[in-house]
Amino acid sequence: MAVDRALLSAKHYPAANTAAVVNLAASGRKHRVKRIMWSYSDAPPAGTALTVEDGSGNVVRKIFITAPGPGVVSLDAVNSAVSTAMIITLPAGGADISGTLDVEYTDSVY
């Protein structure tokens, strides 16, 4: 039986024109992403998409970003396999555009 631990958070606020990446490292647990909060300091280029990947490089969620934000995405059903990393990426927004990424998640113990 899985037991969810307390709500955890991770964030990345990089310099301008740098991708914001949160890496939930592989462990003996299963990650469950609850919410992703993001923003850009100005409108991002067309085609910009926030992605959630499993540790194997498979994109399990892709959300197109069409405005600077801030934005919130609730993803209660996005889980990793046990002992698998999850990588959440907000791409670089372009010259002089900064992005921020905050992720709330739980870890399930088996």
TORFIPA-461617 format. One record per residue: residue number from 1; x, y, z of N, C-alpha, C, O, CB in turn; residue in three letters. Coordinates in steps of 0.1 Angstrom, whole numbers, plus 2048, in hexadecimal, padded with zeros to 3 digits. Each point is the difference from the previous one (the first is absolute). Glycine has a CB too. Layout:
<sites>
<NUM <X Y Z> <X Y Z> <X Y Z> <X Y Z> <X Y Z> "ALA">
...
</sites>
This chain:
<sites>
<1 <808 7F4 800> <7F8 80C 800> <809 80C 800> <80A 801 807> <7E3 7F3 805> "MET">
<2 <80F 816 7EC> <808 80C 7FF> <7FB 80A 80B> <7F4 801 803> <810 7FC 7E4> "ALA">
<3 <806 80A 81E> <7FD 80B 80A> <806 80D 7FB> <80C 801 7FF> <7F3 7EE 814> "VAL">
<4 <7F9 81B 7EB> <805 80D 7FB> <806 807 80C> <7FA 801 80B> <7F4 800 7E3> "ASP">
<5 <81D 805 810> <807 808 80A> <7FB 80E 7FF> <7F7 803 7F7> <81D 7EE 808> "ARG">
<6 <7F1 818 809> <7FC 80E 800> <803 807 7F2> <808 7FB 7F9> <7FC 806 820> "ALA">
<7 <7F5 80A 7E5> <801 807 7F3> <80F 806 800> <804 806 80A> <7E3 7FF 7F5> "LEU">
<8 <820 7F9 7F7> <80D 805 7FE> <800 80A 7F5> <7F7 801 7F8> <813 7E9 810> "LEU">
<9 <801 81E 7F7> <801 80A 7F5> <80E 801 7FB> <80A 7FD 808> <7E3 80F 801> "SER">
<10 <815 7F7 7EB> <80D 803 7FA> <7FE 80C 7F6> <7F5 802 7FB> <812 7E5 807> "ALA">
<11 <804 820 7FC> <7FF 80C 7F8> <80D 803 7F8> <80A 7FB 804> <7E5 80E 80C> "LYS">
<12 <810 7FE 7E6> <80C 805 7F8> <7FD 80D 7FA> <7F6 802 7F8> <811 7E6 803> "HIS">
<13 <801 822 808> <7FF 80E 7FB> <80D 803 7F9> <808 808 806> <7E7 7FF 80D> "TYR">
<14 <813 7F5 7E1> <80D 802 7F9> <801 80E 7FA> <7F6 808 801> <80B 7E0 7FA> "PRO">
<15 <80B 81B 800> <802 80D 7F9> <7F8 801 7F3> <7FB 7F6 7FC> <81C 80B 80E> "ALA">
<16 <7E9 80A 7F0> <7F8 802 7F4> <805 7F7 7F5> <80C 7FC 800> <7F1 81C 806> "ALA">
<17 <7FA 7E4 7F1> <803 7F7 7F5> <806 7F3 804> <809 7FA 7F9> <7FB 81A 7F9> "ASN">
<18 <7F8 7E7 819> <804 7F3 806> <7F4 7F7 803> <7F7 806 807> <81F 804 802> "THR">
<19 <7EA 7EA 7F4> <7F5 7F7 803> <7FF 7FF 80F> <80A 7FE 807> <7F8 7F5 7E4> "ALA">
<20 <7F2 80D 81B> <7FD 7FD 80E> <7FD 7F1 801> <7F7 7FB 7F9> <801 81D 80C> "ALA">
<21 <810 7E0 803> <7FF 7F2 800> <7FF 7FB 80F> <808 804 808> <804 7FA 7E2> "VAL">
<22 <7EA 7FA 819> <7FF 7FA 80D> <801 7F1 7FD> <7F9 7FA 7F9> <7F8 818 811> "VAL">
<23 <819 7E8 7FD> <803 7F1 7FF> <7FC 7FA 80D> <807 802 80A> <80C 802 7E4> "ASN">
<24 <7E3 7F3 812> <7FD 7F8 80B> <807 7F3 7FF> <7FC 7F8 7F8> <7ED 813 80B> "LEU">
<25 <822 7F4 804> <809 7F5 7FF> <7F9 7F2 803> <7F7 7FF 808> <81C 810 7FE> "ALA">
<26 <7F2 7E7 7F3> <7FC 7F2 802> <803 7FC 80F> <80B 804 805> <7F8 7F6 7E2> "ALA">
<27 <7F4 800 81F> <801 7FB 80E> <7F8 7F3 801> <7FB 7FB 7F6> <809 81D 813> "SER">
<28 <7FB 7E3 803> <7F8 7F4 802> <7F1 804 801> <7F8 7F8 805> <81B 7FD 806> "GLY">
<29 <7E9 816 7F0> <7F3 805 801> <7FA 803 7F2> <807 7FF 7F6> <7FF 80B 820> "ARG">
<30 <7ED 7F9 7EA> <7F9 804 7F4> <7FC 80F 802> <7F9 804 809> <7FE 7E4 7F3> "LYS">
<31 <80D 820 7FA> <7FD 80F 800> <7F2 802 7FB> <7FC 7F9 7F6> <81C 80D 808> "HIS">
<32 <7E0 803 808> <7F3 804 7FB> <800 80F 7FF> <800 807 80A> <7F5 7E5 800> "ARG">
<33 <80C 81A 7EA> <7FF 80E 7FE> <7F2 805 802> <7F7 7FB 7FA> <81C 804 7F6> "VAL">
<34 <7EC 80B 819> <7F2 805 804> <7FE 80D 7F8> <7F5 802 7FB> <80D 7F4 81C> "LYS">
<35 <808 813 7E9> <7FD 80D 7FA> <80D 806 7FB> <80B 7FE 806> <7E2 806 809> "ARG">
<36 <812 803 7E5> <80C 806 7FA> <7FC 80F 7FF> <7F6 803 7FA> <812 7E8 7FA> "ILE">
<37 <801 81E 811> <7FE 80E 7FF> <80B 806 7F8> <80C 7FD 802> <7E7 805 814> "MET">
<38 <80A 806 7E0> <80B 805 7F7> <7FD 80F 7FC> <7F5 804 802> <80F 7E4 7F5> "TRP">
<39 <806 81E 805> <7FE 80E 7FA> <80C 803 7F7> <80B 7FB 802> <7E7 80C 812> "SER">
<40 <80C 803 7E3> <80B 806 7F8> <7FF 80F 803> <7F5 805 803> <80B 7E8 7EB> "TYR">
<41 <80B 81A 810> <800 80E 802> <7FA 808 7F4> <7FD 80C 801> <817 7F1 80E> "SER">
<42 <7EA 7FC 7E6> <7FB 806 7F4> <7FA 7F4 7F8> <802 7F5 803> <80E 81F 7FC> "ASP">
<43 <7E9 7EF 7F6> <7FA 7F5 7F8> <80A 7F7 7FA> <80A 805 7FB> <7E3 80A 800> "ALA">
<44 <812 7E4 807> <809 7F6 7FA> <7FE 7FF 7F1> <7F6 803 7FB> <80B 7F1 81B> "PRO">
<45 <809 806 7E3> <7FF 7FD 7F2> <7F4 7F7 7FD> <7FD 7F7 809> <81C 80D 7F4> "PRO">
<46 <7E2 7FC 7F7> <7F5 7F7 7FC> <806 7F2 801> <80B 7FD 7FD> <7EA 814 7F4> "ALA">
<47 <802 7E5 813> <804 7F2 801> <806 7FC 80D> <804 7F5 802> <7FF 80C 7E6> "GLY">
<48 <7FF 809 821> <806 7FD 80D> <7F7 7F6 808> <7F4 803 801> <818 814 800> "THR">
<49 <7FA 7DE 805> <7F7 7F7 807> <808 7FB 80C> <80B 7FD 800> <7EA 7FB 7EB> "ALA">
<50 <803 808 820> <805 7FA 80D> <7FE 7F1 7FF> <7F6 7FB 7FB> <804 81A 812> "LEU">
<51 <810 7E3 7F7> <800 7F2 7FF> <802 7F9 80D> <808 805 808> <800 7FD 7E0> "THR">
<52 <7F2 7F3 81A> <802 7F7 80B> <805 7F2 7FA> <7F9 7FA 7F8> <7F6 812 817> "VAL">
<53 <81D 7F0 7F5> <806 7F4 7FA> <802 7F6 80B> <802 803 80C> <809 809 7E1> "GLU">
<54 <7F5 7E7 810> <804 7F6 809> <80F 7FF 7FF> <806 806 7F7> <7E4 7ED 808> "ASP">
<55 <81D 805 809> <80E 7FF 7FF> <806 7FA 7F4> <80C 800 7FE> <7F3 7FE 81A> "GLY">
<56 <7F9 7FD 7DF> <804 7F9 7F4> <7FF 80A 7F4> <803 7FC 7F5> <7F6 7EE 814> "SER">
<57 <803 822 7F9> <7FF 80A 7F6> <7F3 800 7F8> <7FE 807 7F6> <81A 7F7 808> "GLY">
<58 <7DE 7FB 808> <7F3 7FF 7FA> <7F8 80C 805> <7FF 802 80C> <802 7E5 7F2> "ASN">
<59 <7F9 821 7F9> <7F8 80C 804> <7F2 7FA 804> <7F9 7FA 7F8> <814 816 7F9> "VAL">
<60 <7EF 7F2 81C> <7F3 7FB 804> <7F6 80B 801> <7F4 7FD 800> <818 7F2 80D> "VAL">
<61 <7F8 81E 7F3> <7F7 80B 7FE> <808 80B 7F9> <80C 803 802> <7E7 7F7 814> "ARG">
<62 <805 80D 7E1> <806 80C 7F9> <7F5 80A 800> <7F5 7FE 7FB> <81A 7F4 7F6> "LYS">
<63 <7F5 81A 813> <7F6 80B 802> <806 80C 7F8> <80A 805 804> <7ED 7F2 812> "ILE">
<64 <802 80E 7E0> <805 80B 7F9> <7FD 80D 808> <7F6 802 805> <806 7F2 7E5> "PHE">
<65 <80E 815 816> <800 80C 807> <7FF 80B 7F6> <809 802 7F7> <805 7F5 81C> "ILE">
<66 <7E7 811 7ED> <7FE 80A 7F6> <800 80F 805> <7FF 809 7F8> <7F4 7E6 7FC> "THR">
<67 <80F 812 819> <800 80E 806> <80B 7FF 80C> <803 7F5 804> <7E4 810 7F6> "ALA">
<68 <81D 807 80A> <80B 800 80A> <7FB 7FA 80E> <809 7FC 808> <800 818 7EC> "PRO">
<69 <7EB 7EC 80F> <7FB 7FB 80D> <7FF 80A 80A> <801 80C 7FD> <80A 7DF 7FD> "GLY">
<70 <7F4 812 813> <803 7F2 805> <7F5 7F6 7FC> <7F5 804 7FD> <818 807 816> "PRO">
<71 <7F7 7E9 7EE> <7F6 7F5 7FD> <801 7F5 80A> <80B 7FE 807> <7F6 808 7E1> "GLY">
<72 <7F5 7F3 81A> <7FF 7F4 809> <7FA 7F4 7F9> <7F6 802 7F9> <808 80E 81B> "VAL">
<73 <808 7E5 7ED> <7FB 7F4 7FA> <7FE 7F5 80B> <80A 7FD 807> <801 808 7E3> "VAL">
<74 <7E9 7F6 818> <7FE 7F5 80A> <801 7F3 7F9> <7F9 7FE 7F6> <7F9 811 819> "SER">
<75 <816 7E8 7F6> <803 7F3 7F9> <7FF 7F5 80A> <80A 7F8 801> <804 813 7ED> "LEU">
<76 <7E8 7F3 819> <7FF 7F7 80B> <803 7F1 7FB> <803 7F8 808> <7ED 817 804> "ASP">
<77 <80E 7EF 7E7> <801 7F2 7FC> <80D 7FD 7F9> <801 7F6 7F9> <7E7 80A 804> "ALA">
<78 <822 809 804> <80D 7FD 7FA> <809 7FA 80A> <805 806 809> <7F8 80D 7E7> "VAL">
<79 <806 7E0 80E> <808 7F8 809> <80C 7FA 7F9> <800 7FE 7F4> <7EC 7FD 81A> "ASN">
<80 <81F 804 7F9> <80C 7F8 7FB> <7FE 7F2 804> <7F8 7FC 809> <817 818 7F7> "SER">
<81 <7F9 7E3 7FA> <801 7F2 804> <809 801 80D> <807 809 802> <7F6 7ED 7E6> "ALA">
<82 <802 7FF 820> <809 800 80C> <80E 800 7FB> <804 7FA 7F7> <7EB 7F8 816> "VAL">
<83 <819 816 7FB> <80F 802 7FD> <803 805 7F2> <80A 7FD 7FA> <7FA 7F0 816> "SER">
<84 <7F3 81D 7EC> <802 806 7F3> <800 80F 802> <7F7 805 807> <7FE 7E8 7ED> "THR">
<85 <814 81A 806> <801 80F 800> <7F4 806 7F8> <7FB 7FA 7F8> <81E 805 80B> "ALA">
<86 <7E4 80D 801> <7F7 809 7F8> <807 80D 7FD> <806 805 809> <7E5 7F0 800> "MET">
<87 <814 810 7EB> <807 80C 7FC> <7F5 809 7FA> <7F9 7FD 7F7> <81D 7F8 804> "ILE">
<88 <7E9 817 80C> <7F6 80A 7FB> <809 80C 7FB> <808 805 806> <7E6 7F4 80B> "ILE">
<89 <80E 80B 7E2> <808 80A 7F9> <7F8 80B 7FB> <7F6 7FE 7F8> <81B 7F1 802> "THR">
<90 <7F2 81D 809> <7FB 80C 7FA> <80B 806 7F7> <80A 804 805> <7E6 801 80E> "LEU">
<91 <80F 7FA 7E0> <80B 804 7F7> <804 80F 801> <7F9 808 806> <7FF 7E7 7EB> "PRO">
<92 <814 813 80B> <805 80E 800> <7F6 809 7F8> <7FB 7FC 7F5> <81E 7FC 80C> "ALA">
<93 <7E5 814 804> <7F6 808 7F9> <805 809 7F6> <7F9 807 7F8> <7FC 7F9 81D> "GLY">
<94 <819 801 7E9> <806 809 7F6> <808 80A 807> <800 802 80C> <7ED 7FA 7E4> "GLY">
<95 <81A 80C 808> <808 80B 805> <7F9 809 809> <7F5 805 7FD> <818 7FA 7EE> "ALA">
<96 <7F9 804 821> <7FA 809 80A> <7F3 7FB 806> <7F9 808 807> <812 80A 7EC> "ASP">
<97 <7F1 7E2 80B> <7F4 7FA 806> <804 7F6 80A> <806 7F6 7FD> <7EC 80E 7EE> "ILE">
<98 <809 7FE 822> <803 7F7 80B> <7F3 7F7 802> <7F5 805 7FF> <81C 80B 80C> "SER">
<99 <7F1 7E4 7F9> <7F5 7F7 803> <802 7FB 80F> <80B 7FF 805> <7F3 7FA 7E3> "GLY">
<100 <7F7 804 81E> <800 7FA 80D> <7F8 7F3 800> <7F6 7FF 7F9> <80D 818 812> "THR">
<101 <800 7E0 7FD> <7FA 7F3 801> <7FF 7FB 80E> <80A 7FF 807> <7FE 7FB 7E2> "LEU">
<102 <7EC 803 81C> <7FE 7FB 80E> <7F7 7F3 7FE> <7F6 800 7F9> <80C 817 812> "ASP">
<103 <802 7DF 7FC> <7F9 7F3 7FF> <7FD 7FB 80E> <808 7FF 809> <804 7FB 7E1> "VAL">
<104 <7E7 802 818> <7FC 7FA 80C> <7FD 7F2 7FD> <7FA 7FC 7F6> <7FC 819 813> "GLU">
<105 <80F 7E2 800> <7FE 7F1 7FE> <800 7F9 80D> <804 805 80A> <807 7FD 7DF> "TYR">
<106 <7F2 7F1 816> <801 7F7 80B> <808 7F4 7FC> <802 7FE 7F4> <7E8 80A 816> "THR">
<107 <81C 7F1 7FF> <806 7F4 7FE> <7F9 7F5 807> <7FC 801 80C> <81A 80A 7F2> "ASP">
<108 <7E7 7EA 7FB> <7F9 7F5 806> <80A 7F5 804> <809 7FD 7F8> <7E2 808 7FA> "SER">
<109 <813 7F6 81A> <809 7F6 805> <7F9 7F2 7FE> <7F4 7FF 803> <817 811 80E> "VAL">
<110 <7FD 7E6 7EB> <7FA 7F3 7FE> <806 7F6 809> <7FD 7F4 800> <7FF 811 7E8> "TYR">
</sites>
